Amino acid sequence: DEDSNVFAFAKAELLIYKGEIEQAKAFFREKKDQIAEAVGGFGTMLIKDGEIDVKVLETLNKDKEWLLSKLNEKGYSNEKNVFICILDNSDNLFVVEKNYK
């Protein structure tokens, strides 16, 4: 249900905030559908575990080149190094690296 989706997203964010990246990755993989559904209220998930969701980009009238350019502006050279990338409702990217320490 919606409450458990939001809880899953909040828990993943809390783990990331606390620097517990490996636990966040494991939790994200386990609950990725719930988290993706919850993110819809805050923004749009564009990358999950290094994989760009091209269909989602198309619904936003954006393409892979646009996303790669935005990632490059933030210092990310490759989507494969991105664990999570969310485009918020103000067109800002929220990015968590796979190898964040």
N, CA, C and O atoms as a GROMACS GRO file, in nm:
protein
  404
    1ASP      N    1   0.083  -0.120   0.000
    1ASP     CA    2   0.000   0.000   0.000
    1ASP      C    3   0.087   0.125   0.000
    1ASP      O    4   0.209   0.116   0.012
    2GLU      N    5   0.025   0.240  -0.014
    2GLU     CA    6   0.099   0.365  -0.030
    2GLU      C    7   0.188   0.397   0.090
    2GLU      O    8   0.300   0.443   0.073
    3ASP      N    9   0.138   0.373   0.212
    3ASP     CA   10   0.217   0.402   0.331
    3ASP      C   11   0.345   0.317   0.335
    3ASP      O   12   0.452   0.368   0.369
    4SER      N   13   0.333   0.190   0.302
    4SER     CA   14   0.453   0.105   0.306
    4SER      C   15   0.551   0.144   0.195
    4SER      O   16   0.672   0.129   0.213
    5ASN      N   17   0.501   0.193   0.081
    5ASN     CA   18   0.589   0.241  -0.026
    5ASN      C   19   0.670   0.361   0.022
    5ASN      O   20   0.791   0.367   0.001
    6VAL      N   21   0.603   0.456   0.085
    6VAL     CA   22   0.671   0.576   0.135
    6VAL      C   23   0.769   0.537   0.246
    6VAL      O   24   0.879   0.592   0.252
    7PHE      N   25   0.730   0.444   0.332
    7PHE     CA   26   0.820   0.398   0.437
    7PHE      C   27   0.946   0.336   0.376
    7PHE      O   28   1.057   0.364   0.422
    8ALA      N   29   0.930   0.254   0.273
    8ALA     CA   30   1.045   0.190   0.209
    8ALA      C   31   1.139   0.296   0.151
    8ALA      O   32   1.260   0.285   0.167
    9PHE      N   33   1.083   0.397   0.085
    9PHE     CA   34   1.165   0.504   0.028
    9PHE      C   35   1.237   0.579   0.139
    9PHE      O   36   1.356   0.607   0.128
   10ALA      N   37   1.165   0.612   0.246
   10ALA     CA   38   1.224   0.688   0.357
   10ALA      C   39   1.337   0.608   0.423
   10ALA      O   40   1.440   0.664   0.459
   11LYS      N   41   1.316   0.479   0.439
   11LYS     CA   42   1.420   0.395   0.501
   11LYS      C   43   1.545   0.392   0.413
   11LYS      O   44   1.656   0.401   0.463
   12ALA      N   45   1.527   0.378   0.281
   12ALA     CA   46   1.641   0.377   0.190
   12ALA      C   47   1.716   0.509   0.198
   12ALA      O   48   1.840   0.511   0.202
   13GLU      N   49   1.642   0.620   0.201
   13GLU     CA   50   1.707   0.752   0.212
   13GLU      C   51   1.781   0.766   0.344
   13GLU      O   52   1.892   0.820   0.347
   14LEU      N   53   1.723   0.718   0.451
   14LEU     CA   54   1.787   0.726   0.582
   14LEU      C   55   1.917   0.646   0.584
   14LEU      O   56   2.018   0.693   0.637
   15LEU      N   57   1.915   0.528   0.527
   15LEU     CA   58   2.037   0.447   0.521
   15LEU      C   59   2.146   0.520   0.442
   15LEU      O   60   2.262   0.519   0.481
   16ILE      N   61   2.107   0.583   0.331
   16ILE     CA   62   2.203   0.658   0.250
   16ILE      C   63   2.257   0.776   0.331
   16ILE      O   64   2.377   0.801   0.334
   17TYR      N   65   2.167   0.850   0.396
   17TYR     CA   66   2.206   0.966   0.476
   17TYR      C   67   2.305   0.928   0.586
   17TYR      O   68   2.399   1.002   0.614
   18LYS      N   69   2.282   0.812   0.647
   18LYS     CA   70   2.368   0.767   0.756
   18LYS      C   71   2.498   0.705   0.705
   18LYS      O   72   2.584   0.665   0.784
   19GLY      N   73   2.513   0.698   0.572
   19GLY     CA   74   2.635   0.644   0.515
   19GLY      C   75   2.639   0.493   0.508
   19GLY      O   76   2.745   0.435   0.483
   20GLU      N   77   2.526   0.429   0.530
   20GLU     CA   78   2.519   0.284   0.527
   20GLU      C   79   2.481   0.238   0.386
   20GLU      O   80   2.373   0.184   0.363
   21ILE      N   81   2.573   0.263   0.294
   21ILE     CA   82   2.544   0.244   0.152
   21ILE      C   83   2.519   0.098   0.117
   21ILE      O   84   2.427   0.068   0.041
   22GLU      N   85   2.598   0.007   0.169
   22GLU     CA   86   2.578  -0.135   0.135
   22GLU      C   87   2.442  -0.183   0.183
   22GLU      O   88   2.374  -0.258   0.112
   23GLN      N   89   2.400  -0.141   0.303
   23GLN     CA   90   2.267  -0.178   0.352
   23GLN      C   91   2.158  -0.114   0.266
   23GLN      O   92   2.056  -0.176   0.238
   24ALA      N   93   2.182   0.010   0.224
   24ALA     CA   94   2.086   0.079   0.139
   24ALA      C   95   2.072   0.007   0.006
   24ALA      O   96   1.961  -0.010  -0.045
   25LYS      N   97   2.184  -0.036  -0.052
   25LYS     CA   98   2.179  -0.108  -0.179
   25LYS      C   99   2.100  -0.238  -0.164
   25LYS      O  100   2.014  -0.268  -0.248
   26ALA      N  101   2.128  -0.313  -0.060
   26ALA     CA  102   2.057  -0.439  -0.038
   26ALA      C  103   1.907  -0.414  -0.017
   26ALA      O  104   1.823  -0.484  -0.074
   27PHE      N  105   1.876  -0.315   0.063
   27PHE     CA  106   1.736  -0.282   0.090
   27PHE      C  107   1.667  -0.235  -0.038
   27PHE      O  108   1.554  -0.274  -0.066
   28PHE      N  109   1.737  -0.152  -0.116
   28PHE     CA  110   1.681  -0.101  -0.241
   28PHE      C  111   1.651  -0.215  -0.337
   28PHE      O  112   1.544  -0.218  -0.399
   29ARG      N  113   1.743  -0.308  -0.350
   29ARG     CA  114   1.720  -0.421  -0.442
   29ARG      C  115   1.600  -0.503  -0.398
   29ARG      O  116   1.523  -0.551  -0.482
   30GLU      N  117   1.584  -0.519  -0.267
   30GLU     CA  118   1.472  -0.597  -0.214
   30GLU      C  119   1.338  -0.525  -0.233
   30GLU      O  120   1.236  -0.589  -0.260
   31LYS      N  121   1.339  -0.393  -0.219
   31LYS     CA  122   1.214  -0.315  -0.218
   31LYS      C  123   1.204  -0.220  -0.336
   31LYS      O  124   1.129  -0.122  -0.330
   32LYS      N  125   1.278  -0.245  -0.446
   32LYS     CA  126   1.287  -0.147  -0.554
   32LYS      C  127   1.152  -0.108  -0.613
   32LYS      O  128   1.133   0.007  -0.651
   33ASP      N  129   1.056  -0.202  -0.624
   33ASP     CA  130   0.926  -0.168  -0.680
   33ASP      C  131   0.850  -0.072  -0.588
   33ASP      O  132   0.790   0.025  -0.634
   34GLN      N  133   0.853  -0.101  -0.458
   34GLN     CA  134   0.786  -0.012  -0.363
   34GLN      C  135   0.850   0.126  -0.363
   34GLN      O  136   0.780   0.227  -0.360
   35ILE      N  137   0.983   0.130  -0.366
   35ILE     CA  138   1.054   0.258  -0.363
   35ILE      C  139   1.024   0.337  -0.489
   35ILE      O  140   0.999   0.458  -0.483
   36ALA      N  141   1.027   0.271  -0.604
   36ALA     CA  142   0.998   0.339  -0.730
   36ALA      C  143   0.858   0.398  -0.729
   36ALA      O  144   0.836   0.508  -0.780
   37GLU      N  145   0.763   0.325  -0.672
   37GLU     CA  146   0.626   0.375  -0.664
   37GLU      C  147   0.618   0.497  -0.572
   37GLU      O  148   0.548   0.593  -0.603
   38ALA      N  149   0.688   0.493  -0.460
   38ALA     CA  150   0.686   0.605  -0.366
   38ALA      C  151   0.754   0.728  -0.425
   38ALA      O  152   0.709   0.840  -0.402
   39VAL      N  153   0.861   0.707  -0.503
   39VAL     CA  154   0.934   0.818  -0.562
   39VAL      C  155   0.844   0.900  -0.653
   39VAL      O  156   0.864   1.020  -0.669
   40GLY      N  157   0.746   0.836  -0.712
   40GLY     CA  158   0.654   0.907  -0.802
   40GLY      C  159   0.595   1.031  -0.739
   40GLY      O  160   0.563   1.126  -0.810
   41GLY      N  161   0.579   1.034  -0.608
   41GLY     CA  162   0.526   1.151  -0.540
   41GLY      C  163   0.629   1.261  -0.523
   41GLY      O  164   0.592   1.377  -0.502
   42PHE      N  165   0.758   1.228  -0.533
   42PHE     CA  166   0.865   1.324  -0.511
   42PHE      C  167   0.940   1.359  -0.638
   42PHE      O  168   1.005   1.463  -0.646
   43GLY      N  169   0.930   1.274  -0.736
   43GLY     CA  170   1.003   1.291  -0.860
   43GLY      C  171   0.996   1.163  -0.940
   43GLY      O  172   0.906   1.081  -0.921
   44THR      N  173   1.090   1.147  -1.030
   44THR     CA  174   1.088   1.033  -1.120
   44THR      C  175   1.222   0.963  -1.118
   44THR      O  176   1.326   1.027  -1.137
   45MET      N  177   1.221   0.833  -1.096
   45MET     CA  178   1.344   0.757  -1.095
   45MET      C  179   1.388   0.732  -1.240
   45MET      O  180   1.314   0.673  -1.319
   46LEU      N  181   1.510   0.779  -1.273
   46LEU     CA  182   1.562   0.767  -1.408
   46LEU      C  183   1.665   0.655  -1.421
   46LEU      O  184   1.676   0.592  -1.526
   47ILE      N  185   1.739   0.632  -1.314
   47ILE     CA  186   1.840   0.525  -1.314
   47ILE      C  187   1.822   0.442  -1.188
   47ILE      O  188   1.810   0.496  -1.078
   48LYS      N  189   1.821   0.311  -1.207
   48LYS     CA  190   1.817   0.218  -1.095
   48LYS      C  191   1.932   0.121  -1.114
   48LYS      O  192   1.936   0.047  -1.212
   49ASP      N  193   2.025   0.121  -1.021
   49ASP     CA  194   2.138   0.028  -1.022
   49ASP      C  195   2.212   0.029  -1.155
   49ASP      O  196   2.242  -0.077  -1.211
   50GLY      N  197   2.242   0.149  -1.205
   50GLY     CA  198   2.322   0.164  -1.326
   50GLY      C  199   2.248   0.151  -1.457
   50GLY      O  200   2.310   0.162  -1.564
   51GLU      N  201   2.118   0.127  -1.453
   51GLU     CA  202   2.039   0.108  -1.574
   51GLU      C  203   1.944   0.227  -1.596
   51GLU      O  204   1.861   0.257  -1.510
   52ILE      N  205   1.959   0.293  -1.710
   52ILE     CA  206   1.872   0.406  -1.744
   52ILE      C  207   1.737   0.352  -1.790
   52ILE      O  208   1.730   0.259  -1.870
   53ASP      N  209   1.631   0.411  -1.738
   53ASP     CA  210   1.495   0.376  -1.781
   53ASP      C  211   1.456   0.466  -1.897
   53ASP      O  212   1.402   0.575  -1.876
   54VAL      N  213   1.484   0.421  -2.018
   54VAL     CA  214   1.462   0.500  -2.138
   54VAL      C  215   1.313   0.531  -2.158
   54VAL      O  216   1.278   0.640  -2.205
   55LYS      N  217   1.227   0.438  -2.122
   55LYS     CA  218   1.083   0.460  -2.137
   55LYS      C  219   1.036   0.577  -2.051
   55LYS      O  220   0.953   0.658  -2.093
   56VAL      N  221   1.090   0.585  -1.930
   56VAL     CA  222   1.054   0.696  -1.841
   56VAL      C  223   1.104   0.827  -1.901
   56VAL      O  224   1.032   0.927  -1.900
   57LEU      N  225   1.226   0.827  -1.951
   57LEU     CA  226   1.280   0.948  -2.015
   57LEU      C  227   1.190   0.994  -2.129
   57LEU      O  228   1.163   1.113  -2.143
   58GLU      N  229   1.143   0.899  -2.210
   58GLU     CA  230   1.056   0.933  -2.322
   58GLU      C  231   0.926   0.999  -2.275
   58GLU      O  232   0.877   1.092  -2.339
   59THR      N  233   0.872   0.952  -2.164
   59THR     CA  234   0.748   1.013  -2.113
   59THR      C  235   0.772   1.156  -2.067
   59THR      O  236   0.679   1.237  -2.060
   60LEU      N  237   0.898   1.188  -2.036
   60LEU     CA  238   0.934   1.324  -1.992
   60LEU      C  239   0.983   1.410  -2.109
   60LEU      O  240   1.028   1.523  -2.089
   61ASN      N  241   0.974   1.356  -2.230
   61ASN     CA  242   1.026   1.423  -2.350
   61ASN      C  243   1.175   1.454  -2.338
   61ASN      O  244   1.222   1.560  -2.379
   62LYS      N  245   1.247   1.359  -2.280
   62LYS     CA  246   1.392   1.370  -2.266
   62LYS      C  247   1.453   1.242  -2.322
   62LYS      O  248   1.383   1.143  -2.344
   63ASP      N  249   1.584   1.244  -2.346
   63ASP     CA  250   1.650   1.125  -2.399
   63ASP      C  251   1.776   1.093  -2.320
   63ASP      O  252   1.815   1.166  -2.229
   64LYS      N  253   1.838   0.982  -2.356
   64LYS     CA  254   1.957   0.935  -2.285
   64LYS      C  255   2.069   1.037  -2.292
   64LYS      O  256   2.141   1.057  -2.195
   65GLU      N  257   2.084   1.102  -2.407
   65GLU     CA  258   2.190   1.202  -2.423
   65GLU      C  259   2.169   1.319  -2.327
   65GLU      O  260   2.266   1.370  -2.269
   66TRP      N  261   2.045   1.361  -2.309
   66TRP     CA  262   2.014   1.468  -2.213
   66TRP      C  263   2.056   1.426  -2.073
   66TRP      O  264   2.121   1.502  -2.002
   67LEU      N  265   2.018   1.305  -2.034
   67LEU     CA  266   2.050   1.258  -1.899
   67LEU      C  267   2.201   1.245  -1.880
   67LEU      O  268   2.254   1.286  -1.776
   68LEU      N  269   2.270   1.189  -1.978
   68LEU     CA  270   2.415   1.175  -1.966
   68LEU      C  271   2.484   1.311  -1.956
   68LEU      O  272   2.583   1.326  -1.884
   69SER      N  273   2.432   1.410  -2.028
   69SER     CA  274   2.485   1.546  -2.020
   69SER      C  275   2.466   1.603  -1.879
   69SER      O  276   2.558   1.663  -1.823
   70LYS      N  277   2.346   1.584  -1.824
   70LYS     CA  278   2.318   1.632  -1.687
   70LYS      C  279   2.406   1.562  -1.584
   70LYS      O  280   2.455   1.624  -1.491
   71LEU      N  281   2.424   1.431  -1.602
   71LEU     CA  282   2.512   1.357  -1.511
   71LEU      C  283   2.655   1.408  -1.521
   71LEU      O  284   2.724   1.424  -1.420
   72ASN      N  285   2.699   1.433  -1.644
   72ASN     CA  286   2.834   1.484  -1.667
   72ASN      C  287   2.853   1.618  -1.597
   72ASN      O  288   2.959   1.643  -1.539
   73GLU      N  289   2.752   1.705  -1.602
   73GLU     CA  290   2.759   1.835  -1.534
   73GLU      C  291   2.778   1.818  -1.384
   73GLU      O  292   2.839   1.902  -1.318
   74LYS      N  293   2.727   1.707  -1.329
   74LYS     CA  294   2.739   1.680  -1.186
   74LYS      C  295   2.864   1.598  -1.153
   74LYS      O  296   2.888   1.563  -1.037
   75GLY      N  297   2.945   1.568  -1.256
   75GLY     CA  298   3.070   1.497  -1.232
   75GLY      C  299   3.063   1.346  -1.248
   75GLY      O  300   3.156   1.276  -1.209
   76TYR      N  301   2.956   1.295  -1.305
   76TYR     CA  302   2.942   1.150  -1.327
   76TYR      C  303   2.964   1.121  -1.474
   76TYR      O  304   2.892   1.172  -1.560
   77SER      N  305   3.064   1.037  -1.502
   77SER     CA  306   3.100   1.011  -1.642
   77SER      C  307   3.025   0.893  -1.703
   77SER      O  308   3.027   0.876  -1.825
   78ASN      N  309   2.960   0.812  -1.619
   78ASN     CA  310   2.901   0.689  -1.668
   78ASN      C  311   2.780   0.652  -1.584
   78ASN      O  312   2.787   0.653  -1.461
   79GLU      N  313   2.669   0.620  -1.648
   79GLU     CA  314   2.548   0.581  -1.573
   79GLU      C  315   2.568   0.450  -1.498
   79GLU      O  316   2.497   0.424  -1.401
   80LYS      N  317   2.662   0.368  -1.541
   80LYS     CA  318   2.687   0.240  -1.474
   80LYS      C  319   2.740   0.262  -1.332
   80LYS      O  320   2.731   0.172  -1.249
   81ASN      N  321   2.795   0.379  -1.305
   81ASN     CA  322   2.846   0.412  -1.172
   81ASN      C  323   2.739   0.472  -1.080
   81ASN      O  324   2.766   0.503  -0.964
   82VAL      N  325   2.617   0.488  -1.133
   82VAL     CA  326   2.509   0.551  -1.057
   82VAL      C  327   2.419   0.443  -1.000
   82VAL      O  328   2.369   0.357  -1.073
   83PHE      N  329   2.399   0.448  -0.870
   83PHE     CA  330   2.310   0.354  -0.804
   83PHE      C  331   2.165   0.398  -0.820
   83PHE      O  332   2.079   0.319  -0.860
   84ILE      N  333   2.137   0.524  -0.789
   84ILE     CA  334   2.003   0.581  -0.801
   84ILE      C  335   2.015   0.720  -0.860
   84ILE      O  336   2.104   0.797  -0.822
   85CYS      N  337   1.926   0.754  -0.953
   85CYS     CA  338   1.916   0.890  -1.004
   85CYS      C  339   1.769   0.924  -1.014
   85CYS      O  340   1.692   0.858  -1.083
   86ILE      N  341   1.731   1.030  -0.945
   86ILE     CA  342   1.592   1.075  -0.942
   86ILE      C  343   1.586   1.218  -0.993
   86ILE      O  344   1.665   1.303  -0.951
   87LEU      N  345   1.494   1.244  -1.082
   87LEU     CA  346   1.466   1.379  -1.129
   87LEU      C  347   1.349   1.431  -1.048
   87LEU      O  348   1.240   1.376  -1.055
   88ASP      N  349   1.372   1.538  -0.970
   88ASP     CA  350   1.262   1.589  -0.888
   88ASP      C  351   1.169   1.677  -0.970
   88ASP      O  352   1.193   1.700  -1.088
   89ASN      N  353   1.066   1.724  -0.907
   89ASN     CA  354   0.963   1.802  -0.977
   89ASN      C  355   1.010   1.940  -1.021
   89ASN      O  356   0.938   2.011  -1.090
   90SER      N  357   1.133   1.979  -0.980
   90SER     CA  358   1.191   2.107  -1.022
   90SER      C  359   1.306   2.086  -1.121
   90SER      O  360   1.386   2.177  -1.143
   91ASP      N  361   1.314   1.968  -1.181
   91ASP     CA  362   1.418   1.931  -1.278
   91ASP      C  363   1.559   1.924  -1.219
   91ASP      O  364   1.656   1.943  -1.291
   92ASN      N  365   1.570   1.897  -1.089
   92ASN     CA  366   1.700   1.875  -1.024
   92ASN      C  367   1.724   1.725  -1.015
   92ASN      O  368   1.631   1.648  -0.991
   93LEU      N  369   1.849   1.685  -1.033
   93LEU     CA  370   1.884   1.544  -1.020
   93LEU      C  371   1.935   1.514  -0.880
   93LEU      O  372   2.015   1.590  -0.824
   94PHE      N  373   1.888   1.404  -0.824
   94PHE     CA  374   1.938   1.350  -0.698
   94PHE      C  375   2.010   1.221  -0.737
   94PHE      O  376   1.949   1.129  -0.792
   95VAL      N  377   2.142   1.213  -0.707
   95VAL     CA  378   2.223   1.100  -0.754
   95VAL      C  379   2.295   1.037  -0.635
   95VAL      O  380   2.350   1.106  -0.550
   96VAL      N  381   2.293   0.904  -0.632
   96VAL     CA  382   2.374   0.828  -0.536
   96VAL      C  383   2.463   0.736  -0.618
   96VAL      O  384   2.414   0.659  -0.701
   97GLU      N  385   2.594   0.745  -0.594
   97GLU     CA  386   2.691   0.661  -0.666
   97GLU      C  387   2.688   0.518  -0.612
   97GLU      O  388   2.653   0.495  -0.496
   98LYS      N  389   2.724   0.423  -0.697
   98LYS     CA  390   2.736   0.284  -0.653
   98LYS      C  391   2.851   0.267  -0.555
   98LYS      O  392   2.839   0.192  -0.459
   99ASN      N  393   2.961   0.336  -0.578
   99ASN     CA  394   3.079   0.318  -0.494
   99ASN      C  395   3.093   0.427  -0.390
   99ASN      O  396   3.205   0.457  -0.347
  100TYR      N  397   2.982   0.488  -0.348
  100TYR     CA  398   2.986   0.594  -0.248
  100TYR      C  399   3.045   0.541  -0.119
  100TYR      O  400   3.010   0.432  -0.074
  101LYS      N  401   3.135   0.617  -0.060
  101LYS     CA  402   3.195   0.574   0.068
  101LYS      C  403   3.182   0.683   0.170
  101LYS      O  404   3.226   0.667   0.284
   0.00000   0.00000   0.00000
